[in-house]
Amino acid sequence: MAGSVPFYLSEEGDTIDRIVWKHYGRQGAGLVEFVLASNPGLAGIGPFLALGTRVDLPVAAQAKPDESVRLWG
C-alpha cells in the first residue's frame, strides 16, 4: 500500500536499540527517540520487547557524514 510505514515484528529478546540498528544500519542522531515517538506506549513496555511486538519504522533523514578536522598541515 502506498504511503504505508514499514514495520518490524520483534523477535524474542529484541530491544529498540537492536531493531534500530538492524533496520537503519546506524544508531545515534536521535533515531531511537524518533522510533519511540512514532510508537506511542512502546517505551512503557520495558527494555525487552515481547515476541511479535509491532514496531513502526518511519523514514528517517540520512545521517550526516562525520566532519574531520585537520590539526596539522
Chimera marker file (.cmm) of the C-alpha trace (Angstrom):
<marker_set name="trace">
<marker id="1" x="0.000" y="0.000" z="0.000" r="1" g="1" b="0" radius="0.5"/>
<marker id="2" x="1.428" y="3.388" z="-0.999" r="1" g="1" b="0" radius="0.5"/>
<marker id="3" x="2.407" y="5.644" z="1.877" r="1" g="1" b="0" radius="0.5"/>
<marker id="4" x="2.406" y="2.902" z="4.482" r="1" g="1" b="0" radius="0.5"/>
<marker id="5" x="5.071" y="2.866" z="7.187" r="1" g="1" b="0" radius="0.5"/>
<marker id="6" x="7.358" y="-0.180" z="7.251" r="1" g="1" b="0" radius="0.5"/>
<marker id="7" x="7.239" y="-2.150" z="10.466" r="1" g="1" b="0" radius="0.5"/>
<marker id="8" x="9.119" y="-4.861" z="12.308" r="1" g="1" b="0" radius="0.5"/>
<marker id="9" x="7.733" y="-7.683" z="14.433" r="1" g="1" b="0" radius="0.5"/>
<marker id="10" x="10.083" y="-8.241" z="17.344" r="1" g="1" b="0" radius="0.5"/>
<marker id="11" x="11.898" y="-11.461" z="17.989" r="1" g="1" b="0" radius="0.5"/>
<marker id="12" x="12.397" y="-12.885" z="21.470" r="1" g="1" b="0" radius="0.5"/>
<marker id="13" x="14.698" y="-10.589" z="23.476" r="1" g="1" b="0" radius="0.5"/>
<marker id="14" x="14.733" y="-7.691" z="20.966" r="1" g="1" b="0" radius="0.5"/>
<marker id="15" x="15.362" y="-4.154" z="22.178" r="1" g="1" b="0" radius="0.5"/>
<marker id="16" x="14.566" y="-0.913" z="20.379" r="1" g="1" b="0" radius="0.5"/>
<marker id="17" x="18.303" y="-0.197" z="20.040" r="1" g="1" b="0" radius="0.5"/>
<marker id="18" x="18.849" y="-3.513" z="18.269" r="1" g="1" b="0" radius="0.5"/>
<marker id="19" x="15.862" y="-3.028" z="15.961" r="1" g="1" b="0" radius="0.5"/>
<marker id="20" x="17.020" y="0.485" z="15.037" r="1" g="1" b="0" radius="0.5"/>
<marker id="21" x="20.500" y="-0.868" z="14.255" r="1" g="1" b="0" radius="0.5"/>
<marker id="22" x="19.100" y="-3.715" z="12.147" r="1" g="1" b="0" radius="0.5"/>
<marker id="23" x="16.705" y="-1.506" z="10.179" r="1" g="1" b="0" radius="0.5"/>
<marker id="24" x="18.583" y="1.765" z="9.743" r="1" g="1" b="0" radius="0.5"/>
<marker id="25" x="22.124" y="0.383" z="9.932" r="1" g="1" b="0" radius="0.5"/>
<marker id="26" x="23.122" y="3.015" z="12.451" r="1" g="1" b="0" radius="0.5"/>
<marker id="27" x="22.242" y="4.494" z="15.823" r="1" g="1" b="0" radius="0.5"/>
<marker id="28" x="22.613" y="7.954" z="17.206" r="1" g="1" b="0" radius="0.5"/>
<marker id="29" x="21.232" y="11.203" z="15.779" r="1" g="1" b="0" radius="0.5"/>
<marker id="30" x="18.109" y="10.614" z="17.875" r="1" g="1" b="0" radius="0.5"/>
<marker id="31" x="16.973" y="7.542" z="15.920" r="1" g="1" b="0" radius="0.5"/>
<marker id="32" x="15.902" y="5.559" z="18.977" r="1" g="1" b="0" radius="0.5"/>
<marker id="33" x="13.931" y="8.543" z="20.259" r="1" g="1" b="0" radius="0.5"/>
<marker id="34" x="12.444" y="9.050" z="16.764" r="1" g="1" b="0" radius="0.5"/>
<marker id="35" x="11.208" y="5.447" z="16.657" r="1" g="1" b="0" radius="0.5"/>
<marker id="36" x="9.849" y="5.658" z="20.207" r="1" g="1" b="0" radius="0.5"/>
<marker id="37" x="7.984" y="8.879" z="19.344" r="1" g="1" b="0" radius="0.5"/>
<marker id="38" x="6.457" y="7.110" z="16.350" r="1" g="1" b="0" radius="0.5"/>
<marker id="39" x="5.245" y="4.244" z="18.556" r="1" g="1" b="0" radius="0.5"/>
<marker id="40" x="3.245" y="5.646" z="21.492" r="1" g="1" b="0" radius="0.5"/>
<marker id="41" x="3.334" y="3.357" z="24.516" r="1" g="1" b="0" radius="0.5"/>
<marker id="42" x="6.331" y="1.346" z="23.299" r="1" g="1" b="0" radius="0.5"/>
<marker id="43" x="8.714" y="2.873" z="25.852" r="1" g="1" b="0" radius="0.5"/>
<marker id="44" x="6.401" y="1.730" z="28.654" r="1" g="1" b="0" radius="0.5"/>
<marker id="45" x="6.855" y="-1.930" z="27.727" r="1" g="1" b="0" radius="0.5"/>
<marker id="46" x="10.376" y="-2.048" z="29.118" r="1" g="1" b="0" radius="0.5"/>
<marker id="47" x="13.811" y="-2.703" z="27.656" r="1" g="1" b="0" radius="0.5"/>
<marker id="48" x="12.991" y="-6.109" z="26.133" r="1" g="1" b="0" radius="0.5"/>
<marker id="49" x="10.060" y="-6.465" z="23.757" r="1" g="1" b="0" radius="0.5"/>
<marker id="50" x="7.731" y="-9.434" z="23.800" r="1" g="1" b="0" radius="0.5"/>
<marker id="51" x="7.778" y="-11.743" z="20.805" r="1" g="1" b="0" radius="0.5"/>
<marker id="52" x="5.740" y="-10.281" z="17.950" r="1" g="1" b="0" radius="0.5"/>
<marker id="53" x="5.566" y="-6.689" z="19.201" r="1" g="1" b="0" radius="0.5"/>
<marker id="54" x="4.936" y="-4.410" z="16.222" r="1" g="1" b="0" radius="0.5"/>
<marker id="55" x="7.385" y="-1.522" z="15.851" r="1" g="1" b="0" radius="0.5"/>
<marker id="56" x="6.669" y="1.054" z="13.138" r="1" g="1" b="0" radius="0.5"/>
<marker id="57" x="9.875" y="2.209" z="11.425" r="1" g="1" b="0" radius="0.5"/>
<marker id="58" x="9.265" y="5.553" z="9.711" r="1" g="1" b="0" radius="0.5"/>
<marker id="59" x="11.602" y="7.003" z="7.128" r="1" g="1" b="0" radius="0.5"/>
<marker id="60" x="14.484" y="8.811" z="8.820" r="1" g="1" b="0" radius="0.5"/>
<marker id="61" x="16.711" y="11.538" z="7.435" r="1" g="1" b="0" radius="0.5"/>
<marker id="62" x="20.050" y="10.415" z="6.094" r="1" g="1" b="0" radius="0.5"/>
<marker id="63" x="22.952" y="10.586" z="8.504" r="1" g="1" b="0" radius="0.5"/>
<marker id="64" x="25.379" y="13.440" z="8.004" r="1" g="1" b="0" radius="0.5"/>
<marker id="65" x="28.923" y="12.295" z="7.339" r="1" g="1" b="0" radius="0.5"/>
<marker id="66" x="31.288" y="12.898" z="10.218" r="1" g="1" b="0" radius="0.5"/>
<marker id="67" x="33.309" y="16.027" z="9.767" r="1" g="1" b="0" radius="0.5"/>
<marker id="68" x="37.047" y="15.622" z="10.061" r="1" g="1" b="0" radius="0.5"/>
<marker id="69" x="39.360" y="18.201" z="11.496" r="1" g="1" b="0" radius="0.5"/>
<marker id="70" x="42.861" y="18.632" z="10.190" r="1" g="1" b="0" radius="0.5"/>
<marker id="71" x="45.188" y="19.585" z="13.010" r="1" g="1" b="0" radius="0.5"/>
<marker id="72" x="48.447" y="19.926" z="11.090" r="1" g="1" b="0" radius="0.5"/>
<marker id="73" x="49.320" y="20.890" z="7.539" r="1" g="1" b="0" radius="0.5"/>
<link id1="1" id2="2" r="1" g="1" b="0" radius="0.2"/>
<link id1="2" id2="3" r="1" g="1" b="0" radius="0.2"/>
<link id1="3" id2="4" r="1" g="1" b="0" radius="0.2"/>
<link id1="4" id2="5" r="1" g="1" b="0" radius="0.2"/>
<link id1="5" id2="6" r="1" g="1" b="0" radius="0.2"/>
<link id1="6" id2="7" r="1" g="1" b="0" radius="0.2"/>
<link id1="7" id2="8" r="1" g="1" b="0" radius="0.2"/>
<link id1="8" id2="9" r="1" g="1" b="0" radius="0.2"/>
<link id1="9" id2="10" r="1" g="1" b="0" radius="0.2"/>
<link id1="10" id2="11" r="1" g="1" b="0" radius="0.2"/>
<link id1="11" id2="12" r="1" g="1" b="0" radius="0.2"/>
<link id1="12" id2="13" r="1" g="1" b="0" radius="0.2"/>
<link id1="13" id2="14" r="1" g="1" b="0" radius="0.2"/>
<link id1="14" id2="15" r="1" g="1" b="0" radius="0.2"/>
<link id1="15" id2="16" r="1" g="1" b="0" radius="0.2"/>
<link id1="16" id2="17" r="1" g="1" b="0" radius="0.2"/>
<link id1="17" id2="18" r="1" g="1" b="0" radius="0.2"/>
<link id1="18" id2="19" r="1" g="1" b="0" radius="0.2"/>
<link id1="19" id2="20" r="1" g="1" b="0" radius="0.2"/>
<link id1="20" id2="21" r="1" g="1" b="0" radius="0.2"/>
<link id1="21" id2="22" r="1" g="1" b="0" radius="0.2"/>
<link id1="22" id2="23" r="1" g="1" b="0" radius="0.2"/>
<link id1="23" id2="24" r="1" g="1" b="0" radius="0.2"/>
<link id1="24" id2="25" r="1" g="1" b="0" radius="0.2"/>
<link id1="25" id2="26" r="1" g="1" b="0" radius="0.2"/>
<link id1="26" id2="27" r="1" g="1" b="0" radius="0.2"/>
<link id1="27" id2="28" r="1" g="1" b="0" radius="0.2"/>
<link id1="28" id2="29" r="1" g="1" b="0" radius="0.2"/>
<link id1="29" id2="30" r="1" g="1" b="0" radius="0.2"/>
<link id1="30" id2="31" r="1" g="1" b="0" radius="0.2"/>
<link id1="31" id2="32" r="1" g="1" b="0" radius="0.2"/>
<link id1="32" id2="33" r="1" g="1" b="0" radius="0.2"/>
<link id1="33" id2="34" r="1" g="1" b="0" radius="0.2"/>
<link id1="34" id2="35" r="1" g="1" b="0" radius="0.2"/>
<link id1="35" id2="36" r="1" g="1" b="0" radius="0.2"/>
<link id1="36" id2="37" r="1" g="1" b="0" radius="0.2"/>
<link id1="37" id2="38" r="1" g="1" b="0" radius="0.2"/>
<link id1="38" id2="39" r="1" g="1" b="0" radius="0.2"/>
<link id1="39" id2="40" r="1" g="1" b="0" radius="0.2"/>
<link id1="40" id2="41" r="1" g="1" b="0" radius="0.2"/>
<link id1="41" id2="42" r="1" g="1" b="0" radius="0.2"/>
<link id1="42" id2="43" r="1" g="1" b="0" radius="0.2"/>
<link id1="43" id2="44" r="1" g="1" b="0" radius="0.2"/>
<link id1="44" id2="45" r="1" g="1" b="0" radius="0.2"/>
<link id1="45" id2="46" r="1" g="1" b="0" radius="0.2"/>
<link id1="46" id2="47" r="1" g="1" b="0" radius="0.2"/>
<link id1="47" id2="48" r="1" g="1" b="0" radius="0.2"/>
<link id1="48" id2="49" r="1" g="1" b="0" radius="0.2"/>
<link id1="49" id2="50" r="1" g="1" b="0" radius="0.2"/>
<link id1="50" id2="51" r="1" g="1" b="0" radius="0.2"/>
<link id1="51" id2="52" r="1" g="1" b="0" radius="0.2"/>
<link id1="52" id2="53" r="1" g="1" b="0" radius="0.2"/>
<link id1="53" id2="54" r="1" g="1" b="0" radius="0.2"/>
<link id1="54" id2="55" r="1" g="1" b="0" radius="0.2"/>
<link id1="55" id2="56" r="1" g="1" b="0" radius="0.2"/>
<link id1="56" id2="57" r="1" g="1" b="0" radius="0.2"/>
<link id1="57" id2="58" r="1" g="1" b="0" radius="0.2"/>
<link id1="58" id2="59" r="1" g="1" b="0" radius="0.2"/>
<link id1="59" id2="60" r="1" g="1" b="0" radius="0.2"/>
<link id1="60" id2="61" r="1" g="1" b="0" radius="0.2"/>
<link id1="61" id2="62" r="1" g="1" b="0" radius="0.2"/>
<link id1="62" id2="63" r="1" g="1" b="0" radius="0.2"/>
<link id1="63" id2="64" r="1" g="1" b="0" radius="0.2"/>
<link id1="64" id2="65" r="1" g="1" b="0" radius="0.2"/>
<link id1="65" id2="66" r="1" g="1" b="0" radius="0.2"/>
<link id1="66" id2="67" r="1" g="1" b="0" radius="0.2"/>
<link id1="67" id2="68" r="1" g="1" b="0" radius="0.2"/>
<link id1="68" id2="69" r="1" g="1" b="0" radius="0.2"/>
<link id1="69" id2="70" r="1" g="1" b="0" radius="0.2"/>
<link id1="70" id2="71" r="1" g="1" b="0" radius="0.2"/>
<link id1="71" id2="72" r="1" g="1" b="0" radius="0.2"/>
<link id1="72" id2="73" r="1" g="1" b="0" radius="0.2"/>
</marker_set>
